[in-house]
Amino acid sequence: MWLILLVPWMLVGPLSGMAFDGGATAEAYVFFWSTITYPVSVALAALFRKWHPYAVILPFLNFAACCASPLLHK
């Protein structure tokens, strides 16, 4: 499932830098870094899934950070 979600990431991921158009806020940093590091978390989940089965939940943290980033807005 996570590998399928990499396809839309290729379109949206490079555009995540536009989060800083409103200024350098904590919300923008969390959204940017959680979006950019998504492929890394997918690769780590694929690598460690044999030894640690719960590692497949790792990419979910990126989605959780993206959803929680508006909570950082003042």
PAZAPA-4460 file (N, C-alpha, C; in steps of 0.05 Angstrom, whole numbers, plus 32768, in hexadecimal, padded with zeros to 4 digits):
% residues 74
    n_x    n_y    n_z   ca_x   ca_y   ca_z    c_x    c_y    c_z   seq   type   mol
   8010   7FE8   8000   8000   8000   8000   8011   8019   8000     1      M     A
   8027   8019   8010   8038   8031   8012   8046   8036   7FF8     2      W     A
   804D   8021   7FE9   805A   8025   7FD0   8048   8031   7FBB     3      L     A
   802E   802A   7FBC   801B   8036   7FAA   8018   8054   7FAF     4      I     A
   801A   805C   7FC9   8018   8078   7FCF   8030   8088   7FC8     5      L     A
   8046   807B   7FC0   805D   808A   7FB6   8058   8097   7F9B     6      L     A
   8046   808B   7F8B   8040   8097   7F71   8035   80B3   7F73     7      V     A
   801F   80B8   7F83   8017   80D3   7F85   802B   80E5   7F94     8      P     A
   803C   80D9   7FA5   8050   80E9   7FB3   8063   80F5   7F9F     9      W     A
   8069   80E7   7F89   807C   80F2   7F75   8071   810C   7F69    10      M     A
   8057   810F   7F69   804B   8128   7F5E   804A   813E   7F73    11      L     A
   8043   8136   7F8C   803E   814A   7FA1   8057   8150   7FB1    12      V     A
   8068   813C   7FB5   8080   8140   7FC5   8092   8157   7FBD    13      G     A
   8099   815A   7FA4   80AA   8170   7F9C   809D   818B   7FA0    14      P     A
   8082   818C   7FA1   8074   81A5   7FA4   8071   81AE   7FC1    15      L     A
   807A   819D   7FD3   8076   81A3   7FF0   8086   81BB   7FF9    16      S     A
   8099   81C4   7FEA   80A8   81DC   7FF1   8097   81F5   7FF0    17      G     A
   8080   81F3   7FE2   806F   820A   7FE1   8061   820F   7FFC    18      M     A
   8064   81FE   800F   8059   8202   8029   8065   821B   8037    19      A     A
   807C   8223   802E   808A   823A   8039   8081   8255   802D    20      F     A
   806E   8254   801A   8065   826D   800E   8058   8280   8023    21      D     A
   804C   8274   8037   8040   8284   804C   8053   828C   8062    22      G     A
   806B   8285   805F   8080   828B   8074   808B   8271   8080    23      G     A
   80A1   8274   808E   80AE   825D   809A   80A2   8258   80B6    24      A     A
   808C   8249   80B6   807E   8243   80CF   8084   8226   80D7    25      T     A
   807D   821F   80EF   8080   8203   80F8   806E   81F1   80E8    26      A     A
   8057   81FA   80E1   8044   81EB   80D1   8051   81E4   80B5    27      E     A
   805E   81F7   80A9   806B   81F3   808F   8082   81DF   8091    28      A     A
   8092   81E2   80A6   80A8   81CF   80AA   809F   81B3   80AE    29      Y     A
   808B   81AF   80BE   8081   8193   80C3   8075   8187   80AA    30      V     A
   8066   8197   809B   805B   818D   8082   8071   8186   806E    31      F     A
   8084   8198   806B   809A   8194   8058   80AA   817B   805E    32      F     A
   80B3   8179   8077   80C5   8162   807E   80B6   8148   807F    33      W     A
   809D   8148   8087   808E   812F   8087   8088   8126   806A    34      S     A
   8085   8139   8058   8080   8132   803C   809A   8128   802E    35      T     A
   80B0   8136   8033   80C9   812F   8026   80D4   8114   8030    36      I     A
   80D0   810E   804A   80DB   80F5   8055   80C9   80DD   8051    37      T     A
   80B3   80E0   8044   80A1   80C9   8040   80AE   80B2   8031    38      Y     A
   80BD   80B6   801B   80CA   809F   800E   80DE   8091   8020    39      P     A
   80EB   80A0   8031   80FF   8094   8044   80F0   8081   8057    40      V     A
   80D9   808A   8062   80CB   8079   8075   80BF   8060   8067    41      S     A
   80B8   8063   804D   80AE   804B   803F   80C5   8037   803B    42      V     A
   80DD   8042   8034   80F4   8030   8030   80FC   8022   804B    43      A     A
   80FB   8031   8061   8102   8025   807B   80ED   8010   8083    44      L     A
   80D4   8015   807D   80BF   8002   8083   80C2   7FE9   8073    45      A     A
   80C9   7FEC   8059   80CD   7FD4   8049   80E6   7FC4   8051    46      A     A
   80FA   7FD2   805A   8113   7FC6   8063   8110   7FB6   807D    47      L     A
   8102   7FC2   8090   8100   7FB7   80AB   80E7   7FA6   80B0    48      F     A
   80D6   7FA2   809C   80BD   7F94   80A0   80C1   7F76   80A7    49      R     A
   80D7   7F6A   809F   80DC   7F4E   80A6   80E3   7F4B   80C3    50      K     A
   80F3   7F5D   80CE   80FC   7F5B   80E9   80E9   7F67   80FD    51      W     A
   80DD   7F7D   80F5   80CA   7F8C   8107   80B0   7F90   80F7    52      H     A
   809D   7F7F   80FA   8084   7F81   80E9   8075   7F9B   80ED    53      P     A
   8078   7FA8   8104   806A   7FC1   8109   8077   7FD9   80FC    54      Y     A
   808D   7FD4   80EE   809B   7FEA   80E0   808B   7FF3   80C8    55      A     A
   8078   7FE4   80BF   8067   7FED   80A9   8056   8004   80B0    56      V     A
   8054   800B   80C9   8044   8021   80D2   8054   803C   80D0    57      I     A
   806D   803A   80CC   807F   8051   80CB   8076   8066   80B7    58      L     A
   806E   805F   809E   8065   8075   808C   804C   8083   8095    59      P     A
   803C   8076   80A6   8024   8083   80B1   802C   809C   80C1    60      F     A
   8043   809C   80CD   804C   80B3   80DD   804E   80CC   80CB    61      L     A
   8056   80C8   80B2   8058   80DF   80A0   803C   80EB   809B    62      N     A
   8028   80D9   8097   800D   80E3   8092   8002   80F0   80AC    63      F     A
   8008   80E5   80C3   7FFF   80F0   80DC   800B   810C   80E0    64      A     A
   8024   810F   80D8   8031   812A   80DB   8025   813E   80C8    65      A     A
   801F   8135   80B0   8012   8148   809D   7FF6   8151   80A7    66      C     A
   7FE8   813E   80B3   7FCD   8144   80BD   7FCF   8155   80D6    67      C     A
   7FE4   8152   80E6   7FE6   8161   80FF   7FF4   817C   80FB    68      A     A
   8000   8181   80E4   800E   819A   80E0   7FFC   81B3   80E2    69      S     A
   7FE2   81B2   80DA   7FD2   81CA   80DE   7FCD   81D0   80FC    70      P     A
   7FD1   81BD   810D   7FCE   81C2   812A   7FE4   81D4   8135    71      L     A
   7FFA   81D6   8126   8011   81E7   812F   800D   8204   8127    72      L     A
   7FF8   8209   8117   7FF3   8225   810F   7FE9   8236   8126    73      H     A
   7FF4   824D   8129   7FED   825F   813F   7FD5   8270   8138    74      K     A
***
